[in-house]
């Protein structure tokens, strides 16, 4: 097994990650905003769409890994687990925000993470239509976009009444999770919904302060963790522990803001259960 702390190996891994992002872009963009794009529903009791673009993008990324890193494991949203021997796992969400994708909004993204046994080591949040790519890990925290390259950096907000809060769905999760979220939302300056993974990118770019979500899978959150942590933010579950395997996530620009939101979330949950 190669030394993941080697600068040369890290450069190789970044090269692979960016090739994955380019492959996904090429597979997805021909389908975006196309009249007649169909979506299958993966849920019996709800609506969880998947399109030809989701599948084509993951297949394209898997083809890159088959050539460049066949020894690594893969966890992808559409095609599941592929075993590896290197101790490294590529976690892929070909389109995070398929509901937005089929609605024509440019808030979906491609999520790519490389995990070892400790969690995410590098991550990419890529928005192909806008042409923005947010990269974090191995000492890199960078946004590449139409206006050139810029360093990522989370805001310095410490007070909830000055914070901007995002979540994908107004219902957040189960009823108790929604109530806990709303207990935080009443304390902040502004709450917005519907950006999927792009909200995490905005936090890393210093545009917002908090993202609170529930019911996540590993492929939803692994890449955002790497990007936000590289930008100086913090991402945990609602108990303050690791969340790269999914569940309830709290992302914050500063430790102080994280602690205040975490206290409210847990107080609400505890109160509802008593």
Backbone bond lengths (Angstrom), bond angles and torsions (degrees), N, CA, C in turn:
res aa  C-N    CA-C-N  psi(-1)  N-CA   C-N-CA  omega(-1)  CA-C   N-CA-C  phi
1 X - - - 1.472 - - 1.528 109.76 -
2 X 1.333 116.26 131.78 1.449 120.18 179.52 1.527 111.61 -72.30
3 X 1.340 114.99 155.04 1.461 121.28 -179.31 1.518 109.18 -78.00
4 X 1.334 116.85 112.20 1.464 120.46 -176.47 1.522 111.80 -68.58
5 X 1.324 118.01 -15.37 1.457 120.90 176.95 1.527 112.68 -87.00
6 X 1.329 116.92 -1.36 1.456 120.78 176.38 1.526 110.00 -72.28
7 X 1.319 116.84 131.06 1.467 121.16 -179.53 1.519 110.58 -61.25
8 X 1.317 117.33 -40.07 1.459 120.58 -179.66 1.526 111.23 -65.15
9 X 1.343 116.77 -40.39 1.463 120.28 179.49 1.524 110.26 -68.64
10 X 1.317 117.51 -39.60 1.457 120.54 177.46 1.524 111.25 -61.79
11 X 1.334 116.30 -39.46 1.467 119.60 177.41 1.523 110.51 -63.76
12 X 1.321 117.55 -38.97 1.462 121.09 176.98 1.523 110.82 -63.13
13 X 1.323 116.49 -43.04 1.464 120.27 -179.10 1.525 110.94 -65.61
14 X 1.321 117.49 -38.73 1.464 120.03 176.06 1.526 111.03 -64.29
15 X 1.317 116.51 -38.44 1.462 120.05 177.45 1.523 110.92 -60.64
16 X 1.326 116.10 -42.31 1.470 120.37 177.92 1.523 110.20 -64.93
17 X 1.334 116.64 -45.47 1.462 120.78 -177.49 1.525 111.28 -59.74
18 X 1.312 116.84 -43.02 1.465 119.30 -178.92 1.528 111.22 -72.40
19 X 1.317 117.42 -31.00 1.463 118.79 173.43 1.522 110.83 -65.86
20 X 1.321 116.51 -36.32 1.463 120.13 175.53 1.527 110.47 -61.68
21 X 1.322 116.58 -44.84 1.458 120.51 -179.53 1.530 111.42 -63.06
22 X 1.311 116.64 -40.85 1.468 119.86 178.51 1.525 111.31 -66.05
23 X 1.323 116.75 -39.85 1.468 120.38 178.65 1.518 111.02 -63.88
24 X 1.343 116.37 -40.97 1.461 119.83 178.72 1.524 111.24 -65.92
25 X 1.327 117.05 -42.86 1.467 120.21 177.32 1.531 111.11 -55.26
26 X 1.314 115.35 -48.96 1.468 120.20 -176.70 1.523 111.76 -62.60
27 X 1.329 116.13 -32.99 1.467 119.98 -179.11 1.525 112.33 -78.64
28 X 1.325 117.37 -30.82 1.465 121.48 -172.57 1.525 113.05 -87.73
29 X 1.314 117.37 -46.95 1.458 120.37 -167.92 1.528 114.99 -57.46
30 X 1.328 120.56 -33.86 1.468 118.16 177.88 1.525 113.68 -62.39
31 X 1.324 117.84 -16.89 1.467 121.21 -177.46 1.525 113.69 -99.77
32 X 1.344 117.36 -16.26 1.466 119.51 -173.07 1.521 110.86 -72.89
33 X 1.319 115.95 132.29 1.464 125.27 179.87 1.528 112.84 60.90
34 X 1.316 115.94 29.06 1.454 120.21 176.39 1.528 110.29 -90.69
35 X 1.297 116.90 129.65 1.459 121.97 179.06 1.530 108.92 -62.25
36 X 1.326 115.75 132.74 1.455 120.31 177.81 1.512 114.96 90.03
37 X 1.351 117.76 3.19 1.464 119.64 176.66 1.529 109.18 -61.18
38 X 1.298 117.05 124.87 1.458 121.10 -178.71 1.519 110.36 -100.43
39 X 1.329 114.83 157.64 1.456 121.15 179.39 1.518 109.08 -137.15
40 X 1.328 116.20 131.61 1.458 121.30 172.95 1.521 108.81 -88.41
41 X 1.318 116.12 151.79 1.464 121.66 179.58 1.518 109.91 -100.20
42 X 1.348 116.76 122.85 1.457 121.31 -178.73 1.526 112.77 -88.50
43 X 1.353 117.73 -6.78 1.462 120.73 -177.96 1.519 111.15 -112.45
44 X 1.326 115.47 140.14 1.456 120.26 177.30 1.518 111.54 -78.46
45 X 1.329 117.22 -37.82 1.464 120.82 -173.52 1.527 113.00 -107.96
46 X 1.307 117.86 10.96 1.458 120.84 179.28 1.513 109.67 -152.94
47 X 1.332 115.73 -152.55 1.461 120.13 178.79 1.512 108.78 -134.74
48 X 1.321 116.62 108.35 1.460 123.60 177.57 1.523 106.94 -129.18
49 X 1.333 117.52 89.76 1.458 120.31 -170.58 1.521 113.60 -76.60
50 X 1.333 115.10 152.80 1.455 122.80 170.65 1.515 106.93 -138.31
51 X 1.314 116.89 139.41 1.456 121.84 -177.56 1.519 110.44 -121.75
52 X 1.312 114.94 173.01 1.464 120.66 175.79 1.520 110.68 -60.26
53 X 1.336 116.71 -29.90 1.457 120.37 179.99 1.521 111.73 -68.23
54 X 1.349 117.53 -41.24 1.471 120.93 176.54 1.524 110.17 -56.21
55 X 1.332 115.67 -50.33 1.462 120.33 -175.60 1.521 112.04 -68.51
56 X 1.338 116.40 -40.80 1.466 119.66 -179.57 1.522 111.43 -64.88
57 X 1.333 116.33 -38.46 1.460 119.78 -179.67 1.516 111.78 -66.87
58 X 1.333 116.86 -43.46 1.461 118.09 178.88 1.528 111.18 -67.12
59 X 1.319 117.03 -39.54 1.465 119.66 176.41 1.522 111.34 -60.72
60 X 1.327 117.21 -39.91 1.464 120.79 179.19 1.520 111.13 -65.39
61 X 1.324 117.11 -41.10 1.462 120.19 179.11 1.527 111.24 -68.65
62 X 1.316 116.57 -39.62 1.461 119.46 177.65 1.525 111.37 -63.97
63 X 1.318 117.39 -34.30 1.462 120.35 177.94 1.524 110.80 -65.22
64 X 1.329 116.67 -39.47 1.466 120.25 176.35 1.522 110.68 -62.03
65 X 1.318 116.67 -46.22 1.463 120.24 -179.30 1.522 111.85 -66.18
66 X 1.313 117.71 -35.52 1.463 121.03 177.93 1.527 110.41 -59.73
67 X 1.334 115.47 -34.80 1.463 120.22 -179.70 1.526 112.44 -83.10
68 X 1.318 117.02 -45.72 1.456 120.76 -170.01 1.524 114.66 -95.55
69 X 1.362 118.11 -32.24 1.460 120.59 -177.27 1.527 110.18 -139.58
70 X 1.342 117.73 60.36 1.472 119.49 -176.99 1.520 113.42 -66.10
71 X 1.324 117.57 -16.61 1.465 121.50 -179.03 1.524 112.57 -81.81
72 X 1.329 117.93 -10.34 1.463 121.30 -177.32 1.526 111.08 -90.13
73 X 1.322 115.44 149.20 1.460 120.72 173.59 1.527 109.64 -78.16
74 X 1.330 115.86 161.43 1.463 122.28 177.88 1.524 108.82 -133.81
75 X 1.328 116.27 135.18 1.453 122.49 167.54 1.518 106.80 -122.51
76 X 1.331 116.36 112.42 1.454 120.64 -179.67 1.506 111.26 -121.77
77 X 1.330 116.19 149.50 1.463 119.42 -178.15 1.521 112.14 -62.66
78 X 1.329 117.78 -40.09 1.460 119.63 -171.74 1.524 113.84 -89.67
79 X 1.330 118.07 -29.93 1.456 119.98 -173.28 1.524 113.84 -124.14
80 X 1.331 116.44 13.07 1.452 119.88 168.45 1.513 115.73 73.57
81 X 1.342 114.53 -149.12 1.455 122.44 -173.20 1.521 112.41 -96.32
82 X 1.327 114.96 139.46 1.456 122.61 168.17 1.517 107.46 -125.34
83 X 1.302 117.69 125.50 1.466 121.40 -175.75 1.519 111.52 -70.10
84 X 1.332 115.83 154.11 1.454 122.10 175.91 1.512 111.10 -139.87
85 X 1.311 116.57 175.76 1.464 121.69 -177.09 1.521 113.58 -120.23
86 X 1.335 118.03 -3.03 1.466 121.02 -171.67 1.518 113.60 -90.00
87 X 1.348 117.89 -15.01 1.449 120.79 -173.09 1.517 113.11 86.81
88 X 1.331 117.07 1.36 1.458 122.59 178.56 1.522 109.55 -112.84
89 X 1.331 115.96 144.99 1.460 121.76 -179.25 1.526 109.77 -131.99
90 X 1.321 115.86 128.10 1.462 121.62 172.13 1.525 108.04 -88.52
91 X 1.323 116.17 123.41 1.467 122.48 -178.87 1.529 107.21 -107.12
92 X 1.333 116.28 118.41 1.464 121.53 -168.18 1.527 111.37 -123.29
93 X 1.306 115.78 128.26 1.462 121.74 167.85 1.521 105.90 -121.49
94 X 1.328 117.58 102.61 1.469 119.50 -171.89 1.518 113.98 -63.22
95 X 1.333 117.10 -37.49 1.466 121.01 170.71 1.520 107.80 -140.16
96 X 1.314 116.22 103.00 1.453 120.28 172.37 1.527 106.20 -86.04
97 X 1.341 115.58 114.63 1.459 119.32 -176.12 1.514 112.27 105.34
98 X 1.329 116.36 42.17 1.469 119.50 -178.90 1.523 111.41 -62.56
99 X 1.327 118.31 -30.34 1.466 119.89 176.17 1.532 110.00 -59.94
100 X 1.319 115.84 -43.03 1.457 119.86 176.25 1.517 111.99 -66.97
101 X 1.309 115.84 -39.19 1.466 121.37 179.79 1.523 111.32 -57.99
102 X 1.331 116.87 -47.79 1.457 119.45 -177.79 1.527 111.71 -74.67
103 X 1.337 116.61 -13.15 1.464 120.82 176.63 1.524 112.65 -93.38
104 X 1.336 116.32 -5.90 1.459 120.32 177.53 1.508 115.92 86.93
105 X 1.338 117.95 6.19 1.465 119.67 179.28 1.524 110.11 -85.57
106 X 1.326 119.05 143.31 1.471 121.23 -177.45 1.522 113.20 -91.66
107 X 1.334 116.78 42.58 1.466 120.35 -178.82 1.518 112.45 -109.28
108 X 1.325 117.71 1.93 1.455 122.22 174.23 1.533 108.71 -80.30
109 X 1.318 116.32 171.43 1.451 118.34 178.73 1.512 112.07 -163.61
110 X 1.299 114.99 166.38 1.462 123.58 173.91 1.525 107.46 -95.58
111 X 1.322 117.07 127.55 1.459 121.58 179.52 1.520 110.16 -111.53
112 X 1.324 115.46 126.84 1.464 122.55 -178.90 1.520 107.82 -132.54
113 X 1.311 116.66 124.58 1.462 120.92 177.65 1.521 109.33 -133.84
114 X 1.318 115.62 146.45 1.459 121.20 169.74 1.521 107.69 -113.08
115 X 1.316 115.84 119.53 1.467 122.02 -177.39 1.520 110.90 -112.14
116 X 1.344 115.69 144.08 1.452 120.40 163.62 1.526 107.37 -112.47
117 X 1.315 117.79 -163.70 1.464 119.58 -175.10 1.528 112.53 -65.21
118 X 1.329 117.64 -19.25 1.462 120.89 -178.47 1.520 113.23 -90.08
119 X 1.340 116.71 -13.90 1.455 120.27 -177.54 1.510 111.66 127.83
120 X 1.340 118.15 -161.19 1.467 121.59 -176.88 1.526 112.07 -67.73
121 X 1.333 115.55 134.80 1.458 121.53 176.60 1.528 112.25 -109.61
122 X 1.312 116.91 -31.34 1.459 120.38 170.99 1.517 108.50 -143.03
123 X 1.318 115.63 154.94 1.456 119.58 179.96 1.516 111.82 -150.11
124 X 1.323 115.10 151.48 1.458 122.66 174.55 1.529 108.26 -130.87
125 X 1.321 115.76 132.19 1.464 122.87 165.11 1.524 105.31 -112.14
126 X 1.322 116.85 114.11 1.465 120.93 -174.14 1.519 109.97 -117.19
127 X 1.332 116.89 129.26 1.461 121.65 174.86 1.532 107.75 -112.84
128 X 1.327 116.92 95.58 1.468 120.09 -172.09 1.522 115.05 -61.58
129 X 1.322 118.62 -39.53 1.469 120.59 -174.16 1.525 111.50 -68.83
130 X 1.321 116.81 -43.92 1.458 121.00 176.60 1.528 110.70 -74.11
131 X 1.323 115.73 -28.96 1.454 120.39 -178.17 1.507 113.22 85.15
132 X 1.343 116.70 29.87 1.456 121.17 178.51 1.524 110.39 -107.41
133 X 1.304 115.14 139.53 1.464 120.91 177.63 1.528 108.48 -134.28
134 X 1.327 115.54 126.14 1.460 122.45 -179.08 1.530 107.44 -110.46
135 X 1.329 116.86 121.26 1.467 122.09 -172.86 1.517 109.73 -122.77
136 X 1.337 116.17 134.31 1.452 119.35 178.46 1.513 112.59 -146.87
137 X 1.322 116.47 136.76 1.455 121.59 175.81 1.511 112.61 135.18
138 X 1.339 116.36 153.92 1.464 122.64 -179.59 1.537 111.02 55.22
139 X 1.324 116.14 40.31 1.453 120.46 177.80 1.512 115.11 83.19
140 X 1.309 117.16 3.37 1.472 121.30 -178.91 1.522 109.75 -107.52
141 X 1.330 117.16 133.86 1.464 123.13 174.39 1.522 106.13 -144.80
142 X 1.322 116.86 95.11 1.459 120.97 -166.79 1.518 111.58 -144.43
143 X 1.319 115.36 141.35 1.453 122.21 170.81 1.518 108.58 -111.41
144 X 1.330 115.49 131.24 1.454 121.82 177.41 1.522 106.88 -116.19
145 X 1.334 117.03 123.92 1.448 118.88 -175.76 1.509 113.51 -155.06
146 X 1.328 116.81 -169.36 1.465 121.41 -177.07 1.525 113.99 -59.59
147 X 1.322 116.90 -25.60 1.461 120.50 -179.99 1.528 112.40 -97.31
148 X 1.333 116.78 13.27 1.451 120.30 -179.71 1.513 112.35 101.40
149 X 1.319 115.81 -160.86 1.457 121.80 -177.81 1.526 110.57 -99.65
150 X 1.330 115.00 147.30 1.460 120.18 177.66 1.510 108.94 -148.84
151 X 1.330 115.53 149.23 1.452 119.78 176.18 1.525 109.87 -72.30
152 X 1.327 115.48 141.83 1.453 120.70 172.21 1.520 109.18 -82.91
153 X 1.311 115.53 147.95 1.460 119.94 176.28 1.516 110.30 -165.96
154 X 1.318 116.42 122.72 1.460 120.55 179.28 1.526 110.16 -68.79
155 X 1.317 115.98 155.85 1.454 121.92 177.97 1.522 110.96 -68.04
156 X 1.317 116.20 170.68 1.467 121.59 -177.45 1.524 111.74 -107.61
157 X 1.320 117.62 17.88 1.464 122.49 -177.56 1.531 110.96 -61.85
158 X 1.310 116.12 132.71 1.469 120.43 178.08 1.523 112.61 -120.58
159 X 1.329 117.85 -14.59 1.465 121.31 -177.18 1.522 110.79 -107.37
160 X 1.316 116.01 134.01 1.462 120.57 -178.47 1.522 112.15 -61.12
161 X 1.319 117.84 -35.06 1.461 119.33 -176.50 1.529 112.90 -72.24
162 X 1.323 116.47 -3.66 1.462 121.21 174.56 1.532 112.36 -111.56
163 X 1.317 116.35 5.83 1.472 120.81 -170.72 1.521 112.20 -95.35
164 X 1.334 115.22 149.55 1.461 124.06 171.66 1.520 107.58 -107.18
165 X 1.326 115.35 125.13 1.464 123.17 -173.83 1.523 110.16 -114.15
166 X 1.325 116.62 136.07 1.459 122.46 176.82 1.526 110.73 -124.28
167 X 1.330 115.61 151.28 1.458 123.22 166.67 1.523 107.21 -152.17
168 X 1.322 116.84 157.29 1.461 119.34 -177.55 1.518 111.46 -73.06
169 X 1.337 117.22 -47.80 1.458 121.55 -174.27 1.525 110.93 -116.95
170 X 1.339 118.62 136.55 1.472 120.04 175.59 1.525 112.66 -57.95
171 X 1.340 117.30 -32.56 1.468 119.07 179.66 1.520 112.29 -76.79
172 X 1.317 118.81 -14.92 1.467 126.84 175.96 1.521 112.44 61.87
173 X 1.304 118.47 -58.37 1.463 122.75 -179.36 1.513 108.82 -167.49
174 X 1.332 116.43 -130.76 1.450 120.83 175.12 1.537 109.87 -72.40
175 X 1.315 117.24 171.44 1.459 121.45 -175.72 1.522 112.16 -58.17
176 X 1.328 117.33 -41.32 1.469 118.73 -178.54 1.523 110.88 -69.76
177 X 1.333 117.20 -32.10 1.458 120.85 177.16 1.524 110.86 -69.97
178 X 1.318 116.04 -40.02 1.461 119.63 176.86 1.527 110.68 -62.11
179 X 1.320 116.71 -43.11 1.459 120.08 179.87 1.531 110.95 -63.12
180 X 1.317 116.74 -40.08 1.465 120.37 178.68 1.528 110.80 -65.39
181 X 1.318 116.26 -42.66 1.466 120.57 176.28 1.519 110.49 -59.16
182 X 1.329 116.90 -46.20 1.457 120.46 -177.30 1.522 111.78 -65.64
183 X 1.329 116.58 -28.04 1.464 119.59 176.05 1.529 110.96 -64.81
184 X 1.324 116.86 -33.20 1.468 120.74 173.90 1.523 110.09 -77.34
185 X 1.324 116.93 -42.15 1.465 121.41 -174.26 1.526 112.61 -59.33
186 X 1.334 117.51 -34.85 1.470 119.10 -179.07 1.530 111.80 -69.99
187 X 1.328 117.37 -13.55 1.460 120.95 -177.81 1.525 113.09 -95.25
188 X 1.345 118.19 -14.36 1.461 120.17 -172.93 1.525 111.71 -94.87
189 X 1.329 115.20 169.68 1.465 120.92 -178.95 1.521 112.38 -75.05
190 X 1.345 116.89 -37.23 1.462 121.13 -174.09 1.518 109.34 -152.79
191 X 1.337 116.38 136.86 1.462 121.85 175.81 1.522 108.73 -124.32
192 X 1.333 115.99 134.09 1.462 121.94 179.70 1.524 108.81 -134.11
193 X 1.343 114.95 157.36 1.464 121.04 -177.04 1.533 111.02 -131.16
194 X 1.348 114.53 158.73 1.450 120.85 163.25 1.509 118.56 98.29
195 X 1.320 119.43 11.40 1.467 120.13 -175.12 1.524 114.36 -95.41
196 X 1.335 118.43 -2.81 1.464 120.13 -178.89 1.526 110.04 51.22
197 X 1.338 118.03 -136.71 1.459 120.19 -175.02 1.525 113.04 -67.66
198 X 1.329 117.67 -19.59 1.458 120.12 -178.59 1.526 111.33 -63.64
199 X 1.323 117.63 -26.15 1.463 120.09 176.35 1.522 111.17 -61.62
200 X 1.324 116.75 -41.96 1.462 120.18 178.59 1.531 110.92 -64.34
201 X 1.334 116.19 -38.20 1.463 120.19 176.91 1.524 110.60 -62.87
202 X 1.334 116.84 -40.88 1.457 120.30 178.72 1.522 111.46 -64.32
203 X 1.328 117.24 -35.66 1.463 119.53 176.81 1.524 110.34 -64.07
204 X 1.328 116.01 -45.44 1.471 119.93 179.53 1.520 111.97 -64.64
205 X 1.329 116.58 -29.34 1.469 121.27 -178.92 1.518 113.08 -85.73
206 X 1.332 117.51 0.21 1.454 120.57 176.53 1.511 114.87 81.53
207 X 1.329 116.98 25.84 1.469 121.01 -179.21 1.525 112.99 -100.45
208 X 1.319 117.45 -29.84 1.463 122.01 179.57 1.524 108.46 -134.21
209 X 1.347 115.86 178.04 1.460 119.01 -170.99 1.524 115.55 -120.07
210 X 1.333 117.31 -29.74 1.451 121.14 -173.85 1.522 110.68 -140.64
211 X 1.334 116.00 143.35 1.456 122.58 166.54 1.526 106.56 -132.21
212 X 1.327 116.28 127.95 1.461 121.22 178.92 1.516 108.19 -127.38
213 X 1.351 116.53 124.30 1.457 120.99 -178.63 1.525 110.13 -144.71
214 X 1.331 114.98 166.17 1.458 121.53 177.94 1.518 108.91 -141.13
215 X 1.343 115.52 163.29 1.459 120.43 176.84 1.511 114.28 72.11
216 X 1.322 117.58 28.05 1.456 121.20 -177.28 1.528 111.72 -85.71
217 X 1.320 115.69 153.57 1.456 122.89 169.07 1.524 109.57 -101.19
218 X 1.312 116.37 167.50 1.461 120.08 -179.33 1.516 111.78 -56.26
219 X 1.322 116.59 -41.46 1.465 119.29 -177.07 1.523 112.77 -71.07
220 X 1.336 118.43 -13.44 1.465 121.50 175.67 1.523 112.67 -80.64
221 X 1.315 117.78 -27.89 1.459 120.52 -166.26 1.527 114.38 -122.01
222 X 1.332 119.08 -18.67 1.467 119.80 -174.62 1.524 111.79 -61.05
223 X 1.315 117.63 -50.51 1.467 119.86 -179.98 1.526 112.33 -63.49
224 X 1.346 119.16 -46.38 1.464 117.92 176.10 1.522 114.35 -56.66
225 X 1.329 118.00 -35.77 1.461 119.92 177.17 1.522 110.22 -58.30
226 X 1.324 116.55 -50.32 1.465 120.14 -177.38 1.522 111.58 -61.43
227 X 1.330 117.00 -42.24 1.460 120.91 -177.40 1.529 110.74 -68.65
228 X 1.318 117.28 -46.15 1.463 120.51 -177.63 1.520 111.36 -67.99
229 X 1.319 117.82 -42.53 1.463 119.42 178.85 1.525 111.12 -63.83
230 X 1.327 117.55 -36.98 1.467 120.13 177.08 1.527 111.19 -64.10
231 X 1.344 115.79 -29.61 1.462 121.03 -179.80 1.522 113.01 -85.32
232 X 1.340 116.71 0.37 1.451 120.69 177.14 1.509 114.90 98.08
233 X 1.340 117.59 3.16 1.454 121.37 178.03 1.514 112.18 -88.61
234 X 1.317 115.58 -172.51 1.461 121.47 -177.59 1.522 109.01 -138.45
235 X 1.343 116.59 139.32 1.460 122.45 178.72 1.521 108.28 -135.10
236 X 1.325 116.04 125.16 1.473 121.24 177.55 1.525 109.15 -141.05
237 X 1.324 115.08 179.19 1.460 119.04 167.81 1.529 108.28 -81.25
238 X 1.325 117.29 -174.35 1.466 119.79 -175.59 1.521 112.68 -79.37
239 X 1.329 117.18 1.53 1.462 121.19 172.79 1.529 111.75 -109.05
240 X 1.311 116.48 2.01 1.454 120.59 -179.84 1.505 114.52 89.76
241 X 1.350 117.50 7.57 1.457 121.31 179.99 1.522 112.58 -98.52
242 X 1.303 115.67 -174.11 1.457 121.03 -179.07 1.524 110.77 -67.96
243 X 1.333 115.88 148.26 1.462 119.68 -175.77 1.525 111.72 -134.48
244 X 1.340 117.73 12.95 1.467 118.90 -174.79 1.528 112.78 -69.54
245 X 1.328 117.87 -12.24 1.457 119.78 175.12 1.527 112.39 -93.25
246 X 1.329 116.89 2.30 1.457 121.08 176.26 1.510 113.04 106.10
247 X 1.337 115.30 179.91 1.458 121.65 -179.41 1.516 111.06 114.11
248 X 1.339 116.13 -138.43 1.459 122.38 179.68 1.521 109.61 -93.91
249 X 1.324 116.83 128.72 1.465 120.06 -175.68 1.525 111.02 -119.87
250 X 1.319 114.16 140.83 1.465 122.98 172.47 1.524 107.48 -127.89
251 X 1.320 116.16 114.10 1.464 121.83 176.98 1.518 108.32 -111.21
252 X 1.332 115.84 135.56 1.462 119.72 -176.32 1.518 110.68 -141.60
253 X 1.325 115.08 153.33 1.457 120.55 -178.48 1.518 112.41 -73.67
254 X 1.335 116.44 -32.06 1.470 120.57 -177.74 1.523 110.89 -136.18
255 X 1.325 117.28 155.97 1.467 119.84 176.01 1.529 112.61 -60.52
256 X 1.335 117.17 -35.71 1.455 120.54 -179.19 1.527 111.19 -64.74
257 X 1.323 116.35 -44.80 1.459 121.19 179.39 1.525 110.31 -66.87
258 X 1.316 116.27 -39.66 1.462 121.75 177.83 1.528 110.34 -59.67
259 X 1.318 116.52 -46.04 1.466 120.44 -177.92 1.522 111.48 -62.62
260 X 1.328 117.43 -39.98 1.465 120.62 -179.46 1.527 111.45 -68.02
261 X 1.335 116.79 -43.40 1.461 119.63 178.32 1.524 111.15 -66.36
262 X 1.329 116.17 -40.35 1.463 121.09 -179.73 1.529 110.91 -61.33
263 X 1.321 116.46 -41.76 1.467 120.76 -179.87 1.524 110.61 -62.05
264 X 1.321 117.30 -41.97 1.469 120.68 -179.46 1.514 110.87 -68.38
265 X 1.331 117.29 -43.84 1.463 120.57 179.01 1.526 110.87 -56.90
266 X 1.311 116.34 -48.14 1.461 119.96 -176.37 1.519 112.51 -72.41
267 X 1.321 117.29 -33.87 1.464 119.81 176.05 1.522 109.82 -63.59
268 X 1.340 116.21 -41.98 1.469 119.79 179.51 1.522 111.28 -64.71
269 X 1.321 117.03 -45.69 1.456 120.33 -179.92 1.529 111.54 -62.08
270 X 1.326 114.91 -42.92 1.465 119.74 179.66 1.523 111.16 -64.45
271 X 1.308 116.69 -41.63 1.466 121.86 -179.06 1.526 110.82 -63.73
272 X 1.334 116.13 -40.25 1.465 119.65 -178.93 1.525 112.15 -67.99
273 X 1.313 116.39 -29.24 1.473 120.68 -176.42 1.529 112.52 -87.96
274 X 1.316 116.62 -14.13 1.477 119.29 -177.05 1.527 111.78 -84.43
